[in-house]
Amino acid sequence: MGIKVAKFGGSSLADAAHFAKVKSILLADADRRIVVPSAPGKRSSTDIKVTDLFYECNKLAGAGQSMDDAFEKIVVRYHEIAEELQITVDLDVHLEEVRKNIKLGAGADYAASRGEYLNGILLAAYMGWDFVDPQDGIFFDEEGHLDSEKTQQMLSALLAGHSHAVVPGFYGCDTHGRVKTFSRGGSDVTGALVSRAVNADMYENWTDVSGCLMADPRIVRNPEPIRYVTYRELRELSYMGFTVLHEDAIFPVRMAGIPTNIRNTNDPEAPGTVICYEAEDYESEYMITGIAGHKDFAIISVEKAMMNAELGFGRRVLQALEEEGVSFEHMPSGIDTMCVVVREDAIDGKKERIIKRIHELCAPDSVEIHSGLALIAMVGRGMVRSKGISARLFNALMKAGVNVRLIDQGSSELNIIVGVDNLDFEVAVRAIYRAFVVKEPRW
């Protein structure tokens, strides 16, 4: 029997009905032996997340004001779940301990983590599984960064004696023994760390969507789902705005070679998207895996005759940006031209200083900054084996009346990035999708 670690987001554990769904999913596969719950999310668009209520309690307590009304909402929320599911656990003992600690100034991290902590206690009682507190197995260093080596060692030992366990997400322990939360990724990171600690066969991340889509559904109507994607492809897509999991939540399982399966709690039969280290065994019917992009970039264009023969020219251009705290995104260049792509908001209020400094450091023939650029990345492991990809891409954009202002292709041939005017962004994405995924328009 293998091991699957299943993480469920706040929307998947918002109320008793969702708890019942989660239990059904966990019991449907004997390999699902460890579950990582988030705090209860919103039950409706007007509802308040339990974590937000805990933040409010901490804020009120810190200001010397009564937090009783806010905390009572939390008490009611958890009791409703327990009573509807007939969970026999003394919630009041845990709730009163949390209330007392928040009033005594346990801090924002402690308060924010209690949603997961209490949900973990409830779910463990509901499932009849062991409750394992991540404060005993996930550790942060003095700077507040995850202590990966210590966590791997201690978490592995902590979970070794449990055949079935509930491990709340979002938090661990700092060097002083206090609760410390993750700044980003939350329960997703916990799930990945637990998966690595037990050397799981699969990390299942259950949410309210059925995996990843090949394009933004706000731009392309009913885009096709992505069945398999490699971690490298996902990183390329995420960099260009493809929001699935944060990099911190991917790193532990990627390094351990453990695949991640994005699944939908409300549609458990859907296969979702599998994120794996290599996907050669999973052939896609499409040449590309996905399309993603962002608006509001700018191009800093530097021209100088014989630039290619001038040692250190590129370094000095980048030095001018570094001095202003600006990082670059891409850097296509020619013999006498160097272009640096940056985010527009990164150079707001700095353009004149950057141009002046490039002139001082490089003595170029000209420096210009062109704004209003959108970048679109077409990503796919299958592109390297397919001929005519670029021709097909540019033909599609030409037919759509889109002018290409920038072209950049990585040496791995995993992606092609094109720059277009902001106003052409949506038209370009739809044109690319139509050319590579469907024969007829879907919008």
C-alpha positions as CSV (number, residue, x, y, z in Angstrom):
1,M,0.0,0.0,0.0
2,G,1.3,3.4,-1.0
3,I,0.8,6.8,0.7
4,K,-1.1,9.7,-0.6
5,V,-1.1,13.1,1.3
6,A,-4.3,15.0,0.7
7,K,-4.5,18.7,1.4
8,F,-7.9,20.4,1.5
9,G,-8.4,24.2,1.2
10,G,-10.7,26.4,3.2
11,S,-13.5,26.2,0.6
12,S,-13.4,22.4,0.9
13,L,-13.9,22.5,4.7
14,A,-16.2,25.5,5.0
15,D,-19.1,23.7,6.7
16,A,-20.4,20.3,7.8
17,A,-21.5,19.3,4.2
18,H,-18.0,19.9,2.9
19,F,-16.6,17.9,5.9
20,A,-18.7,15.0,4.8
21,K,-17.4,15.3,1.2
22,V,-13.9,15.3,2.5
23,K,-14.4,12.2,4.5
24,S,-16.0,10.4,1.6
25,I,-13.0,11.3,-0.6
26,L,-10.5,10.2,2.0
27,L,-12.2,6.8,2.5
28,A,-12.6,6.2,-1.2
29,D,-8.8,5.5,-1.5
30,A,-7.0,3.4,1.1
31,D,-3.7,5.1,0.1
32,R,-5.0,8.5,1.4
33,R,-3.6,8.2,4.9
34,I,-2.5,11.7,5.8
35,V,-4.7,14.8,5.4
36,V,-3.7,18.5,5.7
37,P,-6.7,20.7,6.5
38,S,-7.0,24.5,6.1
39,A,-9.2,26.7,8.3
40,P,-12.9,26.9,7.3
41,G,-13.3,29.3,4.4
42,K,-16.3,31.3,3.2
43,R,-19.7,29.6,3.0
44,S,-21.0,32.3,0.7
45,S,-19.8,35.5,-0.9
46,T,-20.9,37.6,2.2
47,D,-19.4,35.2,4.7
48,I,-16.2,35.8,6.7
49,K,-13.3,33.4,6.8
50,V,-12.5,31.9,10.2
51,T,-8.8,33.1,9.8
52,D,-10.0,36.7,9.3
53,L,-12.1,36.4,12.5
54,F,-9.0,35.2,14.4
55,Y,-7.0,38.2,13.0
56,E,-9.8,40.5,14.2
57,C,-9.7,38.9,17.7
58,N,-5.9,39.4,17.9
59,K,-6.2,43.1,16.7
60,L,-8.9,43.8,19.3
61,A,-7.0,42.1,22.1
62,G,-3.9,44.0,21.2
63,A,-5.8,47.3,21.4
64,G,-7.2,46.4,24.8
65,Q,-10.7,46.1,23.4
66,S,-13.2,43.3,23.9
67,M,-12.9,40.5,21.4
68,D,-15.8,38.5,22.8
69,D,-18.3,39.2,19.9
70,A,-15.7,38.2,17.2
71,F,-14.6,35.1,19.1
72,E,-18.2,34.0,19.7
73,K,-18.7,33.9,15.9
74,I,-15.8,31.4,15.8
75,V,-17.3,29.3,18.6
76,V,-20.6,29.2,16.8
77,R,-18.9,28.2,13.5
78,Y,-17.1,25.2,14.9
79,H,-20.0,24.1,17.1
80,E,-22.3,24.1,14.1
81,I,-19.9,21.7,12.2
82,A,-19.4,19.4,15.2
83,E,-23.1,19.2,16.1
84,E,-24.3,18.6,12.6
85,L,-21.8,15.8,12.0
86,Q,-22.2,14.5,15.6
87,I,-18.5,14.8,16.3
88,T,-17.8,13.8,19.9
89,V,-14.9,16.1,20.9
90,D,-14.7,18.6,23.8
91,L,-14.3,21.7,21.6
92,D,-14.9,24.1,24.4
93,V,-11.6,23.1,26.1
94,H,-9.6,23.9,23.0
95,L,-11.6,27.1,22.2
96,E,-11.2,28.5,25.7
97,E,-7.4,27.8,25.6
98,V,-7.2,29.7,22.4
99,R,-9.3,32.5,23.7
100,K,-7.1,32.8,26.8
101,N,-3.8,32.8,24.8
102,I,-5.0,35.4,22.4
103,K,-6.0,37.7,25.3
104,L,-2.6,37.1,26.9
105,G,-0.9,38.3,23.8
106,A,0.2,35.1,22.0
107,G,0.5,37.2,18.8
108,A,-0.8,37.4,15.3
109,D,0.9,34.1,14.1
110,Y,-0.7,32.1,16.9
111,A,-4.1,33.6,16.3
112,A,-4.0,33.1,12.5
113,S,-2.9,29.5,12.9
114,R,-5.8,28.5,15.2
115,G,-8.3,28.1,12.4
116,E,-6.2,25.2,11.0
117,Y,-5.5,23.9,14.5
118,L,-9.1,23.6,15.5
119,N,-10.2,22.3,12.1
120,G,-7.5,19.6,12.4
121,I,-8.9,18.6,15.8
122,L,-12.4,18.4,14.4
123,L,-11.4,16.4,11.3
124,A,-9.2,14.0,13.3
125,A,-12.2,13.2,15.6
126,Y,-14.5,12.9,12.6
127,M,-12.2,10.5,10.8
128,G,-11.0,8.6,13.8
129,W,-7.4,9.5,12.8
130,D,-4.5,10.7,14.9
131,F,-4.0,14.4,15.4
132,V,-0.4,15.6,14.8
133,D,0.5,19.1,15.6
134,P,2.9,20.6,13.0
135,Q,4.4,22.8,15.8
136,D,6.2,19.7,16.8
137,G,7.6,18.9,13.3
138,I,7.9,22.1,11.1
139,F,10.6,24.5,12.1
140,F,11.7,28.0,11.1
141,D,15.1,29.6,11.7
142,E,16.0,32.9,13.4
143,E,15.3,34.9,10.2
144,G,11.8,33.3,9.9
145,H,12.7,31.1,7.0
146,L,11.8,27.4,6.9
147,D,14.5,25.2,8.3
148,S,14.2,22.6,5.6
149,E,16.8,20.1,6.9
150,K,15.5,20.1,10.5
151,T,11.9,19.9,9.3
152,Q,12.6,16.9,7.1
153,Q,14.3,15.1,9.9
154,M,11.8,15.9,12.7
155,L,8.6,15.7,10.6
156,S,9.6,12.3,9.2
157,A,10.2,11.0,12.8
158,L,7.0,12.6,14.1
159,L,4.8,10.9,11.4
160,A,6.6,7.5,11.4
161,G,4.4,6.2,14.2
162,H,1.0,7.1,12.6
163,S,-0.7,5.0,10.0
164,H,-3.4,7.7,9.5
165,A,-3.0,11.3,10.6
166,V,-4.4,14.8,10.4
167,V,-1.7,17.5,10.2
168,P,-3.1,21.1,10.2
169,G,-1.6,23.4,7.6
170,F,-0.1,26.9,7.6
171,Y,2.1,26.9,10.7
172,G,5.1,25.4,12.5
173,C,7.5,26.4,15.3
174,D,10.1,29.2,15.6
175,T,13.4,28.9,17.4
176,H,11.8,30.0,20.7
177,G,9.1,27.4,20.6
178,R,6.3,29.8,19.5
179,V,3.9,29.3,16.7
180,K,5.1,30.6,13.4
181,T,3.0,30.8,10.2
182,F,4.2,30.6,6.6
183,S,4.2,34.0,4.9
184,R,3.0,32.5,1.5
185,G,1.5,29.3,0.3
186,G,0.1,28.4,3.8
187,S,-1.4,24.9,3.9
188,D,-0.1,24.1,0.4
189,V,3.4,24.3,1.8
190,T,2.6,22.1,4.8
191,G,1.1,19.5,2.4
192,A,4.2,19.5,0.3
193,L,6.5,19.2,3.4
194,V,4.4,16.3,4.8
195,S,4.5,14.5,1.4
196,R,8.3,14.8,1.4
197,A,8.6,13.7,5.0
198,V,6.7,10.4,4.4
199,N,8.1,10.0,0.9
200,A,4.5,9.9,-0.5
201,D,3.6,8.4,-3.8
202,M,1.3,11.4,-4.5
203,Y,0.5,14.8,-3.1
204,E,-3.2,15.6,-3.7
205,N,-4.1,19.2,-3.5
206,W,-7.9,19.4,-3.2
207,T,-9.5,22.8,-4.0
208,D,-12.6,24.1,-5.7
209,V,-11.3,23.8,-9.3
210,S,-10.7,20.7,-11.5
211,G,-7.1,21.3,-12.1
212,C,-5.3,23.7,-14.4
213,L,-6.6,25.1,-17.7
214,M,-4.7,25.8,-20.9
215,A,-5.6,29.5,-20.9
216,D,-7.3,32.1,-18.7
217,P,-11.1,31.4,-18.8
218,R,-11.7,35.1,-18.6
219,I,-10.1,35.5,-22.0
220,V,-10.8,32.1,-23.7
221,R,-14.2,30.6,-23.3
222,N,-14.1,27.0,-21.8
223,P,-10.4,26.4,-22.3
224,E,-9.3,22.8,-22.3
225,P,-7.9,21.3,-19.1
226,I,-4.3,20.4,-18.7
227,R,-4.0,16.7,-17.8
228,Y,-0.3,16.5,-17.2
229,V,2.3,19.3,-16.7
230,T,5.9,19.1,-15.6
231,Y,7.2,21.2,-12.8
232,R,9.4,23.1,-15.3
233,E,6.5,23.9,-17.5
234,L,4.4,25.0,-14.5
235,R,7.3,27.3,-13.3
236,E,7.4,28.9,-16.7
237,L,3.6,29.4,-16.8
238,S,3.5,30.6,-13.1
239,Y,6.1,33.2,-13.9
240,M,3.8,34.6,-16.5
241,G,0.8,34.8,-14.3
242,F,-0.5,31.2,-14.2
243,T,-1.8,31.0,-10.6
244,V,-2.1,27.4,-9.3
245,L,0.4,26.8,-6.5
246,H,3.0,29.1,-5.1
247,E,6.6,28.1,-5.8
248,D,7.2,27.4,-2.1
249,A,4.5,24.8,-2.2
250,I,6.0,23.1,-5.2
251,F,9.7,23.0,-4.2
252,P,9.7,20.2,-1.5
253,V,7.7,17.7,-3.7
254,R,9.6,18.6,-6.8
255,M,13.0,18.0,-5.2
256,A,11.7,14.6,-3.9
257,G,10.2,13.7,-7.3
258,I,6.7,13.4,-5.9
259,P,3.9,14.2,-8.3
260,T,1.2,16.7,-7.3
261,N,-2.4,16.2,-8.3
262,I,-4.7,19.2,-8.3
263,R,-8.3,17.9,-7.7
264,N,-11.8,19.3,-7.1
265,T,-13.6,18.5,-3.9
266,N,-16.9,19.2,-5.6
267,D,-16.1,16.9,-8.5
268,P,-14.0,14.1,-7.0
269,E,-14.3,11.9,-10.1
270,A,-12.5,14.5,-12.3
271,P,-8.9,13.4,-12.7
272,G,-7.6,17.0,-12.3
273,T,-4.1,18.0,-13.3
274,V,-1.0,16.0,-12.4
275,I,2.2,18.0,-12.0
276,C,5.2,15.7,-12.4
277,Y,8.9,15.8,-12.7
278,E,8.9,14.3,-16.2
279,A,5.9,13.8,-18.5
280,E,7.3,11.8,-21.4
281,D,5.0,8.9,-20.6
282,Y,2.0,11.2,-20.8
283,E,1.6,12.4,-24.3
284,S,-0.6,15.4,-24.9
285,E,-2.8,15.7,-28.0
286,Y,-1.6,19.3,-28.3
287,M,1.7,20.8,-29.2
288,I,1.6,23.2,-26.3
289,T,0.7,22.8,-22.6
290,G,-0.6,26.3,-21.8
291,I,-0.7,30.0,-22.6
292,A,-0.2,32.7,-20.0
293,G,0.7,36.4,-19.9
294,H,0.8,39.7,-18.2
295,K,0.2,43.3,-19.3
296,D,2.1,46.5,-18.4
297,F,5.7,45.9,-19.2
298,A,8.2,48.4,-20.7
299,I,11.2,48.0,-23.0
300,I,14.4,50.0,-22.4
301,S,16.0,50.1,-25.8
302,V,19.7,51.0,-25.9
303,E,21.6,51.5,-29.2
304,K,25.3,51.9,-29.8
305,A,27.4,51.2,-32.8
306,M,29.9,48.3,-32.3
307,M,28.2,47.5,-28.9
308,N,29.1,43.8,-29.4
309,A,32.8,44.6,-29.3
310,E,32.6,46.7,-26.1
311,L,33.6,44.6,-23.1
312,G,31.2,45.0,-20.1
313,F,28.5,47.0,-22.0
314,G,25.6,44.8,-20.9
315,R,26.8,44.7,-17.3
316,R,26.9,48.5,-17.1
317,V,23.3,48.7,-18.5
318,L,22.1,46.3,-15.9
319,Q,24.1,48.2,-13.3
320,A,22.0,51.3,-13.9
321,L,18.9,49.3,-13.2
322,E,20.4,47.6,-10.2
323,E,21.2,51.0,-8.7
324,E,17.5,51.9,-8.9
325,G,16.4,48.6,-7.4
326,V,14.9,47.4,-10.7
327,S,15.1,43.8,-11.9
328,F,14.7,42.8,-15.5
329,E,12.4,40.2,-17.0
330,H,14.0,39.5,-20.4
331,M,16.9,40.8,-22.4
332,P,16.7,40.3,-26.2
333,S,19.5,41.9,-28.1
334,G,21.2,42.5,-31.5
335,I,24.7,43.5,-32.6
336,D,24.1,47.2,-32.0
337,T,20.9,47.1,-29.9
338,M,20.2,45.8,-26.4
339,C,16.7,45.7,-25.1
340,V,15.8,45.2,-21.4
341,V,12.2,44.3,-20.5
342,V,11.0,45.5,-17.1
343,R,7.7,45.9,-15.3
344,E,6.3,49.3,-15.7
345,D,5.5,49.8,-12.1
346,A,9.1,49.0,-11.2
347,I,10.3,52.1,-13.1
348,D,7.6,54.5,-12.1
349,G,9.3,57.8,-11.1
350,K,12.7,56.4,-12.1
351,K,12.7,56.7,-15.9
352,E,14.7,59.9,-16.2
353,R,17.3,58.7,-13.7
354,I,17.7,55.4,-15.4
355,I,18.2,57.0,-18.8
356,K,20.7,59.5,-17.4
357,R,22.6,56.8,-15.6
358,I,22.8,54.6,-18.7
359,H,24.2,57.5,-20.7
360,E,26.8,58.1,-17.9
361,L,27.9,54.4,-17.8
362,C,27.6,53.4,-21.4
363,A,27.7,56.5,-23.6
364,P,25.1,55.0,-26.0
365,D,23.9,56.6,-29.2
366,S,20.4,56.5,-27.9
367,V,18.2,55.3,-25.0
368,E,14.4,55.0,-25.2
369,I,11.8,53.6,-23.0
370,H,8.6,52.2,-24.7
371,S,5.6,51.4,-22.4
372,G,2.4,49.6,-22.9
373,L,3.8,46.1,-23.6
374,A,2.1,42.8,-22.8
375,L,4.1,39.5,-22.7
376,I,2.5,36.2,-23.7
377,A,4.2,32.9,-23.0
378,M,3.4,29.8,-25.0
379,V,4.8,26.8,-23.0
380,G,5.0,23.2,-23.9
381,R,7.4,20.3,-23.6
382,G,6.1,19.0,-27.0
383,M,7.3,22.1,-28.8
384,V,10.9,20.9,-29.1
385,R,9.8,17.9,-31.2
386,S,7.4,19.9,-33.4
387,K,8.4,21.7,-36.6
388,G,6.9,25.0,-37.7
389,I,5.8,26.2,-34.2
390,S,7.1,29.7,-34.7
391,A,5.6,30.0,-38.2
392,R,2.2,28.8,-36.9
393,L,2.4,31.3,-34.0
394,F,3.3,34.4,-36.1
395,N,0.8,33.4,-38.8
396,A,-2.0,33.3,-36.2
397,L,-1.0,36.7,-34.8
398,M,-0.8,38.2,-38.3
399,K,-4.3,36.9,-39.2
400,A,-5.6,38.5,-36.0
401,G,-4.0,41.8,-36.9
402,V,-1.6,41.7,-34.0
403,N,1.8,43.4,-34.3
404,V,4.6,41.6,-32.5
405,R,7.0,44.0,-30.8
406,L,9.3,41.4,-29.1
407,I,10.2,37.8,-29.5
408,D,12.2,35.7,-27.0
409,Q,12.7,32.0,-26.9
410,G,14.5,30.1,-24.1
411,S,17.4,27.8,-25.0
412,S,15.5,24.9,-23.6
413,E,12.8,25.4,-26.3
414,L,10.3,25.0,-23.6
415,N,8.6,28.3,-24.3
416,I,8.3,31.1,-26.8
417,I,7.5,34.6,-25.5
418,V,6.0,37.4,-27.6
419,G,5.5,41.0,-26.7
420,V,2.4,42.8,-28.1
421,D,0.6,46.1,-27.3
422,N,-1.5,46.0,-24.1
423,L,-4.6,46.6,-26.2
424,D,-3.9,43.5,-28.3
425,F,-3.3,41.2,-25.3
426,E,-6.7,39.4,-25.2
427,V,-6.9,39.2,-29.0
428,A,-3.4,37.6,-29.2
429,V,-4.1,35.0,-26.5
430,R,-7.3,33.9,-28.3
431,A,-5.5,33.8,-31.6
432,I,-2.7,31.6,-30.2
433,Y,-5.2,29.3,-28.5
434,R,-7.3,28.9,-31.7
435,A,-4.1,28.1,-33.7
436,F,-2.8,25.4,-31.4
437,V,-5.7,24.0,-29.4
438,V,-9.0,24.2,-31.4
439,K,-10.0,24.2,-35.0
440,E,-13.0,26.5,-34.5
441,P,-13.2,29.7,-32.3
442,R,-14.7,29.2,-28.8
443,W,-15.7,32.8,-28.1
